[in-house]
Amino acid sequence: MSLICFLGCGLIRRQVHFQRQCLFRFYSSASSALMLEDHVFDESPKSHFVINRPAPHVPATRSELFPLVSRVFKSLSWSVARKKKFGNWVECHGFSHSISCFRIIVHAFALAGMRLEVWALLRDIVGFCNEAKYDTFELFSAFLDSPQHVERSGVVFDVLISVFASNSMLENALDVFSNAKHVGLEPDIRTCNFLLKCLVEANRVEFVRRVFEELKDRGPSPNIYTYTIMMNFYCSDVGCDAGMRQAAVILGKIYRSGEKPTVVTYSTYIHGLCKVGNVEAALMLIRNLHYTNQPLNSHSFNDVIYGFCKRGEVFEALQVLEEMKSSGILPDVYSYSILINAFCGKGDVMKCLDLMEEMEHSQIKPSIVSYTSLIHGLCKKNMLQNAVDIFHSIGASSCKYDSTVYETLIDGFCMQGDMDSAIKLLEEMICNELVPTAFSCRSLIRGYYKLGLFDQALEVFNAMLRDGIWPDTIACNYILDGSCRAGYFKEALTLLEDFQEHGFNLNPHSYNAIIYKLCKEGYPERALELLPRMLKRNVLPSVVNYSTLISGFAKQSNFKRAVNLFTRMVKVGITFNIATYTILMSIFSHSHKMHEAYGIFKEMKERGLCLDQISYTTLIVGFCNNREMKKAWALFEEMSREGCSPNVITYTCIIDGFCKSNRIDLATWVFDKMNRDSVIPDVVTYTVLIDWYHKHGYFDQAHKLYDVMKDKGVLPDDITHNVLGLKAGTVQEG
């Protein structure tokens, strides 16, 4: 009979006696005597560890090693065992003898049911083996008591699996799990659940599925906790319908197995349904659970509330809150915080204040998140003083100020252009030992940018860099655009180079400020040179970049270059927007290629783009300039039918087209319609008609319309005066 067998008998007797007396410990003399026998290691497995370095000392003799084993066994004292660190023992006595000695101690504690002690010992051994580069996969054979009595190693391997799993050594844990089953041991289901949970958290998808299938097919039989872990695994795949189908299968397995789903099981499934957007199904399940008196908690309702809020259906979410209360589940601070944030996003700050008041009546203390959402909503509604009052009221509550609430109010001040208050609040934030983030610095940069104070914006940006705050893309874009607007174009190019060299995250808008400035100054070819630089930095040019360049070439009358760029957009698969199409229509119209221009227009309609005033007017101008008034008028009528109201430019183009076609009757009719439609004619509209009357000898009508123009408060310009032969800058008395 092996040593461990005798140890086990002695320990069992000791445990029984202890349970009866609870006063002193009784030890088996037979087991103690065995400590002195030479054959005690005969049945113990030999270590197969790959030792990467030789032991520094000569292995200890039996007389040096076994007093430790004997003392631990006789007393089962953790205070004795804990002092003997495995690494120190190896340094003194060598690895082979040390692992044999500690194997006996581990099994002794395991047979006594002292799992925490087993855990601590195995963790110490595993830690040493990792640090010393020993093959930890050999620990299974090292701790196997005896091939003939494998059942005595069950607890040890259960704990070893847990130690490996908790230290993210999942391959080792799986190896022990597999080897234990191979020698006929069935790990405890709790151990299997812990291993499964660790695999899920590490997203080891294939291993999760294999372990679960192994448990189903060969045991130990999954319990409700196993199924709940798998439910969480399938529901954690955000937006994955296939995962939710598998979660539904798991729920069916639970029902068929006879296990009873827990509140965690149901809330996990409801959470998954809401994540994939199936909020209605989640709400229906909650109602069914309530009807059948199944367990529910606030998390389930909160997920549904959040799901509706995420879709913008805030009043539906509010109704769920009422159902929650009627179901006997008390809303918590998260329930209200979700709703407050959603209503603030909708701009309904009064409802947010009502919810805050309801929380107070229910004795639910708002969190700092609740306050921050409310302050954000008040700032968006330009109710800055109310936001300041709420901010100051936080101090009277149990909440503690954080960086986010400070930065939210700082952003509110910046949106209102109150930079002095923003800076003062930032200084207070720093005095309270809260560190500013890129968000608050971006808010300051944007505030100065909108006020046209570029130097101050650049000063904030440089301060960010000095303080080690990494600016985000939006902050960089404000600095680049501000440089161009302030006339610091060379500085903007230098900044762009610096941003690239230092690895700042840039996007197509970062480059577009430079591209726009170059095109505006008449250098679209130089702007075009930025595209290869963008690609080199892994920034793909966007439709905005191409549209700006196409417009730049069009303004230089380089229509061929503009069309080539459009063709390049097609080849690289860039989706066009309405601005790009309109620019292209304008190019073809100026080139009197109305067939191509109208083809672009039809393509816009086929793609379902929402045509606007500029799109219609661009094509109408082209047809008018080409004397194709029937087509221009047909588009004018279509424009009105589609609910796109013509503006003063559209009317003026039609009037000018009819005048050039000598259809003054239609031109005056359109002019009268324009007034009936409450579209106020401008100086160009009047000048077009005055010019026609004057050229055709209708001087009275020309001067009469000139007087009407002045009476309407529309000031004539130099062109109007030249048409009438008047001195430029004069205003003829009526």
C-alpha positions in Angstrom: 0.0 0.0 0.0 1.4 3.4 -1.0 2.4 6.2 1.4 -0.5 8.4 0.2 -3.0 5.6 0.9 -1.7 5.4 4.5 -1.7 9.2 4.8 -5.3 9.2 3.6 -6.4 6.7 6.2 -4.6 8.6 9.0 -6.1 11.9 7.8 -9.6 10.5 7.7 -9.3 9.2 11.2 -7.9 12.6 12.3 -10.8 14.4 10.7 -13.5 12.2 12.3 -11.9 12.6 15.7 -11.6 16.3 15.2 -15.3 16.5 14.3 -16.2 14.6 17.4 -14.0 16.4 19.9 -13.0 19.7 18.2 -10.5 20.0 21.1 -7.3 18.3 19.9 -5.8 16.5 16.9 -5.2 12.8 16.7 -2.7 11.4 14.3 -2.2 7.8 13.0 1.0 6.4 14.4 1.2 4.0 11.5 1.3 6.8 9.0 3.8 8.7 11.0 6.1 5.7 11.2 6.0 5.3 7.5 7.9 8.6 7.2 11.1 6.7 8.3 10.8 4.0 5.7 13.1 3.9 2.6 10.4 2.7 0.2 8.2 5.7 0.6 9.0 7.0 -2.8 8.8 3.7 -4.6 5.3 4.1 -6.0 5.5 7.9 -6.6 5.9 8.9 -10.2 9.3 10.0 -11.4 9.6 13.6 -12.5 10.0 14.1 -16.3 10.7 17.8 -16.0 13.1 19.3 -18.6 15.5 21.0 -16.3 17.1 24.0 -18.2 19.8 24.6 -15.6 21.5 22.3 -13.0 20.5 22.4 -9.4 23.0 24.6 -7.5 23.3 22.3 -4.5 23.7 18.6 -4.0 20.3 17.0 -3.4 19.4 16.5 0.2 19.3 13.2 1.9 16.2 11.4 3.2 17.0 12.6 6.7 17.0 16.3 5.6 13.8 16.1 3.5 11.4 14.0 5.5 11.3 16.0 8.7 9.4 18.6 6.7 6.9 16.1 5.3 6.5 14.5 8.8 5.9 17.9 10.5 3.3 19.0 8.0 1.6 15.7 8.0 1.5 15.4 11.8 0.2 18.9 12.3 -1.4 19.8 9.0 -0.2 23.2 10.0 -0.3 25.8 7.2 2.0 28.0 9.2 4.6 25.3 8.9 4.1 24.6 5.2 3.8 28.3 4.1 7.3 29.1 5.4 8.8 26.5 2.9 8.9 28.3 -0.4 9.3 25.8 -3.3 11.9 27.9 -5.0 14.1 28.2 -1.9 13.7 24.4 -1.3 14.9 23.7 -4.9 17.9 25.9 -4.4 18.9 23.9 -1.3 17.8 20.3 -2.2 17.4 20.1 -6.0 14.3 19.9 -8.1 13.7 16.2 -8.2 13.6 15.7 -4.4 11.8 18.9 -3.8 8.9 18.1 -6.2 8.6 14.7 -4.6 8.5 16.2 -1.1 5.9 18.9 -2.0 3.8 16.3 -3.9 3.3 14.5 -0.6 2.5 17.7 1.3 0.0 18.8 -1.5 -1.8 15.4 -1.3 -1.9 15.5 2.4 -3.7 18.9 2.4 -5.9 17.7 -0.4 -7.1 14.6 1.4 -7.9 16.8 4.4 -10.1 18.9 2.2 -7.9 22.0 2.7 -8.3 23.3 -0.9 -7.0 26.8 -0.1 -3.8 25.4 1.2 -3.5 23.2 -1.9 -4.1 26.2 -4.1 -1.4 28.3 -2.4 1.2 25.4 -2.7 0.4 24.7 -6.3 0.5 28.4 -7.2 3.9 28.7 -5.6 5.2 25.7 -7.6 3.7 26.9 -10.9 5.1 30.4 -10.3 8.6 29.0 -9.7 8.4 26.7 -12.7 7.4 29.6 -15.0 10.2 31.9 -13.7 12.8 29.1 -13.9 11.6 28.1 -17.4 10.7 24.6 -16.4 8.2 22.6 -18.5 5.0 23.2 -16.7 3.2 20.6 -18.8 5.0 17.9 -16.8 3.3 18.9 -13.6 0.4 16.5 -14.3 2.6 13.4 -14.2 4.6 14.9 -11.3 1.5 15.2 -9.1 -0.2 12.0 -10.1 -0.3 9.9 -6.9 -0.3 6.5 -8.4 -1.5 5.1 -11.7 -3.3 2.4 -9.7 -5.1 4.9 -7.4 -5.7 7.9 -9.7 -8.9 8.9 -7.7 -6.7 10.2 -4.9 -5.4 12.9 -7.2 -8.8 14.3 -8.1 -8.7 17.3 -5.8 -5.1 18.1 -6.7 -5.8 18.2 -10.4 -9.0 20.2 -9.8 -7.0 22.9 -8.0 -4.1 22.7 -10.6 -6.6 23.4 -13.4 -7.8 26.4 -11.5 -4.3 27.7 -10.8 -3.3 27.4 -14.4 -6.6 29.1 -15.6 -6.3 31.9 -13.1 -2.8 32.6 -14.3 -3.9 32.7 -18.0 -2.0 29.5 -18.7 -5.0 28.1 -20.5 -3.1 25.5 -22.6 -1.7 24.1 -19.4 -5.2 24.0 -17.8 -6.6 22.3 -20.8 -3.8 19.8 -20.8 -4.5 18.8 -17.2 -8.2 18.7 -17.9 -7.6 16.3 -20.9 -5.0 14.1 -19.1 -7.2 13.8 -16.0 -10.1 12.5 -18.1 -7.7 10.2 -19.9 -6.6 8.5 -16.7 -10.2 8.1 -15.6 -10.6 11.2 -13.4 -13.7 13.4 -13.8 -12.9 17.0 -12.8 -15.4 18.8 -10.5 -18.1 20.7 -12.5 -17.2 23.9 -10.6 -13.6 23.5 -11.8 -14.8 23.0 -15.3 -17.0 26.1 -15.1 -14.1 28.2 -13.9 -11.9 26.9 -16.8 -14.8 27.6 -19.2 -15.2 31.1 -17.8 -11.5 31.9 -18.3 -11.6 30.6 -21.8 -14.6 32.8 -22.6 -12.9 35.9 -21.1 -9.8 35.2 -23.2 -12.0 34.8 -26.3 -10.6 31.3 -27.0 -13.6 30.5 -29.2 -12.6 27.0 -30.4 -11.5 25.8 -26.9 -14.7 27.1 -25.4 -16.8 25.0 -27.8 -14.7 21.9 -27.4 -14.8 22.0 -23.6 -18.5 22.5 -23.6 -19.1 19.7 -26.1 -16.8 17.4 -24.0 -18.8 18.2 -20.9 -22.1 17.4 -22.7 -20.8 14.2 -24.2 -18.6 12.7 -21.5 -19.2 14.7 -18.3 -19.3 16.0 -15.8 -22.8 17.0 -16.7 -23.2 20.8 -17.3 -25.2 22.6 -14.6 -27.0 26.0 -14.8 -23.8 27.9 -14.2 -22.2 26.1 -17.2 -25.1 27.0 -19.4 -25.0 30.6 -18.1 -21.3 30.9 -19.0 -22.1 29.7 -22.5 -25.0 32.1 -22.7 -22.7 34.9 -21.9 -20.2 33.6 -24.5 -22.7 33.7 -27.3 -24.3 37.0 -26.2 -21.0 38.8 -25.9 -20.5 38.8 -29.7 -21.7 42.3 -30.3 -24.2 42.6 -33.2 -23.9 38.9 -34.1 -27.2 37.4 -34.9 -25.6 33.9 -35.2 -24.4 34.2 -31.6 -27.9 35.0 -30.4 -29.3 32.0 -32.3 -26.8 29.8 -30.4 -27.8 31.6 -27.2 -31.4 30.6 -27.9 -30.3 27.0 -28.4 -28.6 27.1 -25.0 -31.8 28.4 -23.4 -33.6 25.4 -24.9 -31.0 23.0 -23.6 -31.5 24.5 -20.1 -35.2 23.8 -20.2 -34.7 20.3 -21.5 -32.0 19.4 -19.0 -34.3 20.2 -16.1 -32.1 23.0 -14.8 -33.8 26.1 -13.7 -32.5 29.4 -15.3 -31.3 31.9 -12.8 -31.8 35.6 -12.9 -28.3 36.0 -14.3 -29.1 33.5 -17.1 -32.2 35.5 -18.2 -30.5 38.9 -17.8 -27.6 37.7 -19.9 -29.9 36.6 -22.7 -31.9 39.8 -22.5 -28.6 41.8 -22.7 -27.7 39.9 -25.8 -31.1 40.5 -27.5 -30.7 44.3 -26.8 -27.2 44.4 -28.2 -28.3 43.0 -31.6 -31.2 45.5 -31.6 -34.0 43.1 -30.9 -35.3 45.2 -28.1 -38.9 44.3 -28.6 -38.2 40.6 -28.2 -36.3 41.4 -25.0 -39.2 43.4 -23.6 -41.6 40.6 -24.5 -39.4 38.1 -22.7 -39.4 40.3 -19.6 -43.2 40.5 -19.7 -43.5 36.8 -20.0 -41.1 36.2 -17.1 -43.0 38.6 -15.0 -46.3 36.9 -15.9 -44.9 33.5 -14.9 -43.2 34.8 -11.7 -39.7 34.1 -13.0 -36.7 35.9 -11.6 -36.0 39.4 -12.9 -33.7 42.2 -11.9 -33.0 45.8 -12.7 -30.2 44.9 -15.2 -32.7 43.3 -17.6 -35.0 46.4 -17.6 -32.0 48.7 -17.9 -30.8 46.9 -21.0 -34.1 47.4 -22.6 -34.3 51.0 -21.6 -30.8 51.6 -23.0 -31.8 49.7 -26.2 -34.7 52.0 -26.9 -32.7 55.1 -26.0 -29.9 54.0 -28.4 -32.5 54.0 -31.2 -33.8 57.4 -30.1 -37.1 56.0 -28.9 -36.9 57.8 -25.5 -40.6 57.8 -24.7 -40.7 54.0 -25.3 -37.8 53.7 -22.9 -39.7 55.9 -20.4 -42.7 53.5 -20.6 -40.3 50.6 -19.8 -39.3 52.4 -16.7 -43.0 52.6 -15.6 -43.4 48.8 -16.4 -40.3 48.2 -14.3 -41.8 50.0 -11.3 -45.2 48.2 -11.7 -43.3 44.8 -11.9 -42.0 45.5 -8.4 -38.4 46.1 -9.6 -37.1 49.3 -8.2 -35.3 51.5 -10.7 -31.7 52.3 -9.8 -29.4 55.2 -10.5 -28.4 53.5 -13.9 -32.0 53.4 -15.0 -32.4 57.1 -14.5 -28.9 58.0 -15.8 -29.6 56.2 -19.1 -32.9 58.2 -19.6 -31.4 61.5 -18.5 -28.6 61.1 -21.0 -31.1 60.2 -23.8 -33.4 63.1 -23.1 -30.4 65.5 -23.0 -29.4 64.1 -26.4 -32.9 65.0 -27.6 -32.6 68.5 -26.1 -35.5 67.9 -23.6 -33.7 69.2 -20.5 -37.0 69.8 -18.7 -37.7 66.1 -18.8 -34.2 65.5 -17.4 -34.9 67.9 -14.5 -38.2 66.0 -13.9 -36.3 62.7 -13.8 -33.7 64.2 -11.4 -36.6 65.3 -9.1 -38.1 61.8 -9.3 -34.8 60.3 -8.2 -34.8 62.6 -5.2 -38.3 61.6 -4.2 -37.3 57.9 -4.5 -34.2 58.6 -2.4 -31.9 57.6 -5.3 -28.8 59.7 -5.3 -27.8 60.9 -8.7 -24.4 59.7 -9.9 -21.7 62.0 -11.3 -22.7 60.5 -14.7 -26.3 61.8 -14.2 -25.0 65.3 -13.4 -22.6 65.3 -16.3 -25.4 64.3 -18.8 -27.7 67.1 -17.4 -24.9 69.7 -17.6 -24.2 68.6 -21.2 -27.9 69.0 -22.1 -28.2 72.4 -20.5 -25.0 73.6 -22.4 -26.4 72.4 -25.7 -29.6 74.4 -25.0 -27.5 77.5 -24.2 -28.7 77.4 -20.6 -25.2 77.9 -19.3 -26.1 79.5 -16.0 -28.4 76.6 -15.2 -25.5 74.3 -16.0 -23.2 76.2 -13.7 -25.8 76.0 -10.9 -26.1 72.2 -11.3 -22.3 72.0 -11.3 -22.1 73.8 -8.0 -24.8 71.7 -6.5 -22.7 68.6 -7.0 -20.5 69.7 -4.1 -23.5 69.5 -1.8 -24.2 65.9 -2.8 -22.3 62.8 -2.0 -20.8 62.7 -5.6 -17.2 63.5 -6.2 -16.2 65.8 -9.0 -14.3 64.1 -11.9 -12.5 65.2 -15.0 -15.5 64.5 -17.2 -17.9 66.8 -15.5 -15.4 69.6 -15.4 -14.6 69.2 -19.1 -18.2 69.1 -20.0 -18.8 72.5 -18.5 -15.5 73.8 -20.0 -16.8 72.7 -23.4 -20.1 74.5 -22.7 -18.2 77.8 -22.0 -16.2 77.3 -25.1 -19.3 76.8 -27.2 -20.6 80.1 -26.0 -17.3 81.8 -26.6 -16.8 82.5 -22.9 -13.1 81.6 -23.0 -12.3 83.4 -19.7 -14.7 81.3 -17.7 -13.4 78.1 -19.5 -9.8 78.9 -18.6 -10.8 79.7 -15.0 -12.6 76.4 -14.6 -9.7 74.5 -16.1 -7.4 76.1 -13.5 -9.8 75.1 -10.8 -9.9 71.5 -12.2 -6.0 71.4 -12.1 -6.0 72.8 -8.5 -8.3 69.9 -7.5 -5.6 67.5 -8.8 -7.7 66.4 -11.8 -5.7 66.0 -15.0 -7.0 67.6 -18.2 -7.4 65.4 -21.2 -7.3 65.9 -24.9 -11.1 66.7 -24.8 -10.8 69.8 -22.7 -7.8 71.1 -24.8 -9.8 70.4 -28.0 -12.7 72.4 -26.6 -10.4 75.4 -25.9 -8.8 75.2 -29.3 -12.3 75.0 -31.0 -13.5 78.0 -28.9 -10.6 80.2 -29.9 -10.9 79.0 -33.5 -14.5 80.1 -33.7 -13.6 83.5 -32.3 -10.8 83.8 -34.9 -8.2 83.9 -32.2 -5.7 81.5 -33.9 -2.7 82.5 -31.9 -4.4 81.6 -28.6 -5.6 78.3 -30.1 -2.0 77.5 -31.1 -0.8 78.4 -27.6 -3.2 75.9 -26.1 -2.0 73.3 -28.6 1.6 73.8 -27.7 0.7 73.7 -24.0 -0.9 70.3 -24.6 2.3 69.0 -26.1 4.4 70.4 -23.3 2.2 68.6 -20.7 2.3 65.3 -22.6 -1.3 65.4 -23.7 -1.6 63.7 -27.1 -3.9 65.8 -29.3 -6.7 64.1 -31.1 -7.4 64.3 -34.8 -10.1 67.0 -34.4 -7.7 69.3 -32.5 -5.1 68.9 -35.2 -7.6 69.7 -37.9 -8.7 72.9 -36.1 -5.0 74.0 -35.9 -4.4 73.3 -39.6 -7.6 75.0 -40.8 -7.0 77.9 -38.4 -3.5 78.4 -39.8 -4.8 78.5 -43.3 -7.6 80.9 -42.4 -5.2 83.2 -40.5 -2.9 83.4 -43.6 -0.2 81.3 -42.0 -0.1 78.9 -45.0 3.6 78.1 -44.8 3.3 77.4 -41.1 0.3 75.1 -41.9 2.5 73.1 -44.3 5.2 72.9 -41.7 2.7 71.8 -39.0 1.3 69.1 -41.4 4.9 67.7 -41.8 5.4 67.8 -38.0 2.1 66.0 -37.4 3.0 63.3 -39.9 6.5 62.8 -38.5 5.3 62.6 -34.9 2.6 60.0 -35.7 -0.4 62.2 -35.0 -3.7 60.6 -36.2 -4.7 62.5 -39.3 -7.7 62.0 -41.6 -8.7 63.3 -45.0 -10.1 66.5 -43.4 -6.7 67.3 -42.0 -5.3 67.6 -45.5 -8.4 69.2 -46.9 -7.7 72.6 -45.2 -4.3 72.7 -47.2 -5.9 71.5 -50.4 -8.7 74.0 -50.2 -6.3 76.9 -49.5 -4.1 75.9 -52.5 -7.1 75.6 -54.8 -8.5 78.9 -53.6 -5.2 80.6 -54.3 -5.2 79.1 -57.8 -2.7 76.3 -57.3 -4.8 73.1 -57.7 -1.8 71.3 -59.3 0.2 71.8 -56.0 -2.9 70.6 -54.1 -3.0 67.5 -56.2 0.5 66.6 -55.0 -0.8 66.0 -51.5 -2.7 62.9 -52.5 0.4 60.7 -52.9 1.6 62.0 -49.5 -1.7 61.0 -48.0 -1.5 57.5 -49.4 2.1 57.2 -48.1 0.7 58.0 -44.6 -2.1 55.4 -45.0 -4.7 58.2 -45.2 -7.1 57.4 -48.1 -8.2 60.5 -49.9 -12.0 61.0 -49.4 -14.7 62.3 -51.6 -14.3 65.7 -49.9 -10.6 65.9 -51.0 -11.5 64.9 -54.6 -14.5 67.3 -54.7 -12.3 70.2 -53.5 -9.7 69.4 -56.2 -12.3 69.0 -58.9 -13.8 72.4 -57.9 -10.3 73.9 -57.9 -9.6 72.8 -61.4 -13.0 73.8 -62.6 -12.5 77.4 -61.3 -9.3 77.4 -63.3 -11.3 76.3 -66.4 -9.1 73.2 -66.5 -12.2 71.0 -67.2 -10.1 68.1 -68.6 -8.2 67.8 -65.4 -11.3 67.9 -63.3 -13.0 65.2 -65.4 -9.9 63.0 -65.1 -10.0 63.3 -61.3 -13.6 62.2 -61.4 -12.6 59.2 -63.5 -9.9 58.4 -60.9 -12.6 58.5 -58.2 -14.6 55.9 -60.1 -11.6 53.6 -60.5 -10.7 53.6 -56.8 -14.3 53.0 -55.8 -15.0 56.3 -54.0 -18.7 57.0 -53.6 -19.6 60.4 -54.9 -21.7 62.9 -52.9 -24.1 65.5 -54.2 -21.5 68.2 -54.2 -19.2 66.2 -56.5 -22.0 65.5 -58.9 -23.0 69.2 -58.9 -19.5 70.4 -59.6 -19.3 68.0 -62.5 -22.6 69.2 -63.9 -21.3 72.7 -63.7 -18.2 71.7 -65.6 -20.2 70.1 -68.4 -22.6 73.0 -68.5 -19.8 75.6 -68.9 -18.4 73.5 -71.7 -21.9 73.4 -73.3 -22.0 69.6 -73.0 -25.6 69.5 -71.7 -26.1 65.9 -72.7 -23.3 64.8 -70.3 -24.5 67.3 -67.7 -28.0 65.8 -67.8 -26.6 62.3 -67.7 -24.9 63.2 -64.4 -28.2 64.6 -63.2 -30.1 61.3 -64.0 -27.4 59.2 -62.3 -27.9 61.3 -59.2 -31.6 60.5 -59.2 -31.0 56.8 -59.9 -28.7 56.6 -56.9 -31.4 58.1 -54.7 -29.5 61.3 -53.8 -31.6 64.1 -52.5 -31.3 66.8 -55.1 -31.1 70.3 -53.7 -31.6 73.9 -55.0 -27.9 74.0 -56.1 -28.2 70.8 -58.2 -31.4 71.9 -60.0 -30.2 75.5 -60.4 -26.8 74.4 -61.9 -28.6 72.3 -64.6 -31.2 75.0 -65.2 -28.5 77.6 -65.7 -26.8 75.3 -68.2 -30.0 74.9 -70.3 -30.8 78.6 -70.1 -27.3 79.5 -71.3 -27.7 77.0 -74.1 -31.1 78.5 -75.1 -32.9 75.2 -74.3 -35.7 76.9 -72.4 -38.2 74.1 -72.6 -35.8 71.7 -70.8 -34.9 74.5 -68.3 -38.6 75.2 -67.6 -39.4 71.4 -67.3 -36.7 71.2 -64.6 -38.0 74.3 -62.9 -41.5 72.7 -62.6 -40.0 69.3 -61.6 -38.1 71.1 -58.9 -41.2 72.6 -57.4 -43.1 69.3 -57.6 -40.3 67.5 -55.7 -40.7 70.0 -52.8 -37.4 71.8 -53.6 -38.4 75.4 -53.6 -36.6 77.6 -56.3 -34.6 80.4 -54.8 -33.8 83.9 -56.2 -31.0 82.5 -58.3 -33.2 79.9 -59.9 -35.9 82.4 -60.8 -33.3 85.0 -62.1 -31.8 82.3 -64.4 -35.2 81.4 -65.8 -36.1 85.1 -66.3 -32.7 85.8 -67.9 -33.1 82.8 -70.2 -36.5 84.0 -71.4 -35.2 87.5 -71.9 -32.3 86.2 -74.1 -34.9 84.2 -76.1 -37.0 87.4 -76.4 -39.9 85.9 -74.5 -40.4 89.0 -72.3 -44.0 87.8 -71.8 -42.8 84.6 -70.1 -40.0 86.5 -68.3 -42.5 89.0 -66.7 -44.9 86.1 -65.9 -42.1 84.3 -64.0 -41.2 87.7 -62.3 -44.8 88.0 -61.1 -44.8 84.4 -59.9 -41.6 85.0 -58.1 -43.3 87.8 -56.1 -46.4 85.7 -55.5 -44.2 82.9 -54.1 -42.6 85.4 -51.7 -39.2 85.0 -53.2 -37.7 88.5 -53.1 -36.0 89.7 -56.3 -32.4 90.9 -55.9 -30.5 93.5 -57.9 -29.5 91.0 -60.5 -33.2 90.0 -61.2 -34.2 93.6 -61.7 -31.1 94.4 -63.8 -31.9 91.5 -66.2 -35.4 92.9 -66.9 -34.2 96.5 -67.0 -31.5 95.5 -69.5 -34.0 93.8 -71.8 -36.4 96.8 -71.7 -33.6 99.3 -72.4 -32.0 97.3 -75.2 -35.4 97.0 -77.0 -36.3 100.7 -76.6 -38.8 100.3 -73.8 -37.1 103.1 -71.8 -40.2 104.0 -69.8 -40.6 100.5 -68.6 -36.9 100.3 -67.8 -37.0 103.4 -65.6 -40.3 102.5 -64.1 -38.9 99.1 -63.0 -35.8 101.0 -61.7 -38.0 103.1 -59.5 -39.9 100.0 -58.3 -36.6 98.4 -57.4 -35.5 101.4 -55.3 -39.0 101.5 -53.6 -38.6 97.9 -52.6 -35.3 98.8 -50.9 -33.1 97.0 -53.4 -30.0 99.2 -54.1 -28.9 99.5 -57.8 -25.3 98.6 -58.5 -22.9 99.9 -61.1 -24.1 97.4 -63.7 -27.7 98.7 -63.3 -26.5 102.2 -63.8 -24.4 101.3 -66.8 -27.4 99.6 -68.4 -29.5 102.8 -68.0 -26.6 105.1 -69.0 -26.4 106.6 -65.6 -23.2 107.7 -63.8 -21.9 104.9 -61.7 -22.7 105.2 -58.0 -25.5 107.7 -58.5 -29.1 107.1 -57.4 -31.7 108.8 -59.6 -34.4 110.6 -57.8 -37.9 109.2 -58.3 
